[in-house]
Amino acid sequence: MGVVVRQKTKGKGQPWWVFVSHSGKRTSRKVGDKRAAETVATKIRAKLQLGDFSFEGAKRVPTFKEYSETFMNGYSKHNHKESTRENYRLALDKHFLPVFGNKPLDQIKKKDVKEFLFVKQGEGLSHASVKNLKAYLSCIFSQAEDDEIISKNPVSKTGKFIKKPEEIEDKIIPLTWEEKTKLEETVKDRYPKHYPLVLMALRTGVRIGELLALKPEDLDFEGRFIKVRRNYVRGRITSTKSNKMRKVDMSPQLANVLKSYLTERKEEALKKGWGRPPEWLFYTEKGHLINPEHLSSKSFRKWLKRAGLRKITFHDLRHTYATLRLQKGDNLPDVSKQLGHSDIRTTSQVYYHWMPGTNKDEVAELDLPLAPNRTLSAPESEKEAVTS
């Protein structure tokens, strides 16, 4: 329910209006001064609560998808450059419509926008990219407010929820090498059915949605890589965040475990009378897609507790993969590519403090009177050149 009092045109002497949006219907009434408008608004709220308000002449509130097309063909067409329009179209098709498309505009609240921004940051988008998405979304809702379809822009004042790289970094809680090993051993011993899933998360760093959307045909044992080409988000199978397929390397251990797992899948399908294994690589007891929320909040927490490990999120297994590889000196561009980051700068910003050469011990070595033993001596020819 939304009843808002405001002026269409701000200024002294301008009339005040009461805008009503409720159950997919919208209407507005010109009242006069602000005090009178507030009085009318209070009465309307009471009638709405009792189901006694008449929506005569009211219009249906369009869905986000419907209004976004109106926006693109109207405001955007006359006010944006072609390149900007292309950015809006990409943002709509790839990010906004899958989440907000079928919702009436007045049913999209600030909490929905906050969750959207958090999810996009969790998917690895750069700080600048998420800010752009927020700006595009705000522009669309701002026009809907001007068109008197909604009473308030839900994107307003949500910029504070977009975390900067250094703020995101503070929330990264990767496992140490020893903790990683302990989790693997515990799941293998206590929950063997889920061992391949956990091992893949730790050996590839794929996002939880990408992991659950894998199919057996995505595994290439000859080339020893995994084709990541789908994502499972909000109960829907979509394309990956980058909208592109990427290949993620498969370690020898993971390859062997997955080969055995594929055989076990076939045996299980025969025992349960399924005829053939489920479509998805990992699945529930009934052969359905695994709910990522249940995996994160129920199963994963149970595994951590059994292993005697501190609380982390399932997404932190992705951080574990990235930090352990970078700590041992692996190539940054390769790690970034495996993670599916669209920009290597994202990887560098998020995992800066886990990269070699970014710790205090190495800086402290400058206090030594002589170079550290690992420093290579200059070639004899260079020494002679210096002394001559």
N, C-alpha and C positions, 0 to 999 in steps of 0.2 A: 504494500500500500504506500502511495506517495502523494502527499498534499503539500505543495510548496507555494509560498507567497513571494512574488518578485515583480519588478517592472520589466516590461519588454524593452523599453527605452529608458535608460537611467537618467534621472534629472528631476529637479524641483518642478512640481506641477504636472509631471507625467503620471498617468493612472497606474494603479496596482492591480495585479491579476492573481487569481488563484488557479494553479495548475494541478489537475488531478490525474493520477495514473494508477489503475487498479485492475487486477485480473485480466490483463491484456487489452484493456480499454483506456482511452485517454480523452480528456476534455479540458477546457479552460474557461474561466469566467472573469470578465472585467468588473471590478468592484468599486474602485474609487481611491480613497487614501489608504495608507498602510494599516492603520488601526482597524478600519472596517474590513479590510482584506483578511487580517489575522482573525477577526471574529468569525467571519464566514468560514475560514479554513478550519477553525476549531469545530464548528457545527458539522462540516462535511466529514471530518475524521470520525466524529461520533456516529454519523449515519452510516458510514462505511463499516464501522465495527458491528452495527446492527443489521447490515445488509439492506438498508433502507434508502440508499442514495440512487437517484435516477440518472442514468447515463444517456439521456435522450440526445441524439445527434452526435454521440461519441464515436470516435474512430478507433479501429483496431491498431494496436501497437505492432509495427513490423518487426520481423526477426532481424538479427544482426546481419545475416546474409542478404536479406531483401534491402535493408537500408544501405548497406555498404555499396551495393550496385548503384543505388540512387546517388550516393555520394560520389562514386567514380564517374558516373555519366553527367553529373551536374557540377558540384563545387570543384572537384579535382580537375575536371576537363577544362574549366575556365580559369583556374588559379595556379595550376602546377605545370612545371616543365615536363616534357615527355619522359625524361630520365627519372624524375620524381614520381611520376605516375607508374612507371615500371616498378619502382621500389615499393610503392603502395600495393600494387597487384601481387608482387611476390610475397609481401608480408601477409596479405589477405589469404592467399591460397595455401601458403606453407604454415603460417602460424595462427592467424586469427580465426579463420573459418572452421578448422578442425575442433577448436575449443568453444567458440561463441556462436558459430553459424546458425544453429537452429533455435537459439534462445531469443525471446522477445527482448527488445532493447531495455525496457524498464525492469527486466528481471536480472540484468547484469549489474552486480553490486561491486562496491570497492573491494570487498574481500575476495571476489572472483578475480579482479584485476591483480591484486596482491599475489594470489596463488599463481596466476599466470606468469608474473614476473619472476617469482621464485623458481618455478619450473624451468623457465628459459635459462636462468643462470645456472641451474643444476645440470642442464643439458650441455653446458660448456660454451655458450655464446659469450662473446667478449662484452665488457662493460659498455662499450660504445654501441654495440649491436642491440643490446637490451634497451638502452636509452632511446635509440631510434625507434624501436618497436613501440615503446611507451608513447613517444611523440606522435607517431602515426595513429595509434589507437585513440589518443586524446583528441586529435583533430577530428576524427570521425564522430566521436561522441559530442564534441563541442558543437558541430553542425547539427546534430540531432537535437541538442538543447536549443539552439537558435530556431530550429524548425518546430519547436514546441512539442516534440515527441516524448522527450524525457524532461524531468524537472531539474536534474543535476548531472553533471559530467562525473561518472564514477572513477575516471582516471585522474581527476584533479588531486594534487598533493600526494601522489604515490611515488614520486621520484626518490623519496627517502628510503624506499624499500629495495632500491637497486644497489646492491653492494659493490663497492669498488674491489679491484683485485686483491688489495692488501687485506680488506675485510673478509673476503671469501677465504683467503689463505688461513686466517685465524681459526676458521671453523673446520679446517682439514684435519682429520684425526686418522692418519694411516697406521697400519700395524707395522711393528718392527719385523725384521727377518725371522726372529725367533717366534714371535706371536703368530706370524703367517704360517709357519711350520706347525705350530701347535694346533691351530684351527684346522688345517688340512688333515692332520693325524686324527683329531677328535671326530671330525665328520666321517672320515673313511672308516673308523672303527665303530662308531655309534650309529651313524646315519648313512650307510654305504650307498643307498639309492640316490642321495643328493651329492655325493662326492664329486661326480663329473661336473655338476653345475658350479659348485664352489671352486673347484680347480680351474675351470674355464674362466670364471670371474677374476681369479688371481693371476692367471697366466696371460690374459688378453686385455684386461682393463675395459671391456665393453660395458656399456650402460646396461642397467637392469632390464629396461624395455627391449633393447637389442638382443640381450641374452635370451629372454623368454620368447622372442619372435623367431628364433632360429629353427631351421628345419634340417633333417639329416642330409638333404642334398646340398646344403651350404658348406659341408665339410669336404675339403679336398686333401686326402691323405697323401696323394702322390706329390703334390706341390707343397704340402704341409702348411696350408693356410685355411682360414675360415672366411667365407663371403658374408659380410654384414650388410644386409640390404633392406631390412625392415625394422620397425620399432613398435612396441606395444605401449600405447599411451591412452589413459582414460578409457580403457575397455575397447579400444579400437587399434587395429593394425594399420600403421601408416608407413611412410618412407622414413629413412634415417633423417637425423637432424639436418645434415648437409644436402639431403635429397639425392644423394649419390651412394652407390655401392662402394665399399672399401674392403680391402683384403687385410686380415689380421693374421699375423704369424702364429703358428701352432708349435708349441714346444714338443720335443720327442715324448716326454712323459705324458703330456696331455693327449697327444695322438694315440698312444697305446691305451690309455684309459678310455678314450672315446670309442676306439675300435671294439673293446670288450663290452662297453655299454650298449653299442648298437646290436650286438649279439644278444645281450640280456633283454633288450626291448622286444626282440622277435619272440624270445621264449616266453616273456610275460604276456604278449598278445595272444599266443596260443593257449596258455593256461586260462586266461580270462575270456576266451572265446571271441576275441575282437576280430579275428581273421588276419588283420595286419596291424602293425604298430600305429599309434596316433600320428597325425600330420606334423606335430611339433616335436622338436628334439627333446625338450623337457616338458613334463606334463604332470597333472594331478593323478591321484589313485584311480579316478574315473576316466582318465585319458583326455582331460580338458586342459586348456591354457592355464598356467599358474597365475594367480592374482598377485601382482607385484606388491600390493599393500600387505597382503597376508604373509608373503615371503619375508618382507622386511620387518614387520611388527611382531610376527609370531614365530615362524620357524628360525629365522636368523638369530633372534634374541636367545632362543632356546639353545642353539648351537654354541653361541658365545658363552652362555652361562655354564654349559657342560664343560667347555674348554677352560673355564676359569679366567676368561679374558674380560677386559673392561668393555663398557658399552660403546659401540660405534654403530654407524648405519651401514646398510648393505652397499650404499654408494661409496663408502670409504674403502671398499675393496678395490674400486677403480683408482682411488687415490694411492692405495698401497702399491698397486702395479706401477703407477707412474713414479712415485717417490723412490721405490727400491731400484728401479731401472736407472733413474737419474743419479742416485747416490753411488751406484757402482760405475758411473762414467759412460753410460750408453749414449748414443748419438741423439741429441735433442730433436732434430727434424724427424727422425724415425719414430721416436716416442710420440711426438705430436701427431704424426700421420696415423700411427696405430690407434691412438685415442680418438681420432676422428675430429680433431680440432680444425676449424677452417683457417685458422691463422696461428702460425708458430708463436706469435707474440702472446697469445692466450696461455699457451703451455708455459712459456717463460715467466710470465707474470704470476700465474697461480702457484707454480712450483719453484719459484726462485730460491727459496731458502733450503731446498733439498738438493740443489745442484752443486757439484764440486766447485770449490773456490768461493763459496759464499758463507763460510763459517769463521768464527772469531779466531780459532786456532791457527788458521792459515795466515790471517792478518797479523797475528801476534809474532809470527816467525820473522817479521821485519825488524823486531827488536834484537835479533841475534847478531853478534859481531861478525859471524861468518855465514855464508850461504848454507842452507840446509843440504844434507848429504844427497838428497834426491835430485838436486839441481845439477844439470850436466855442465861440465867444465867447457870453456870455450876451446875450440880447436887450436892446436899449437900454432898454426899459421896466423890466426887472429891475434894470439898473444904476442907473437913476434911483431906484428904490424903495430900493436899498441905501444910496445916498448921501444920501437925503432924511431 
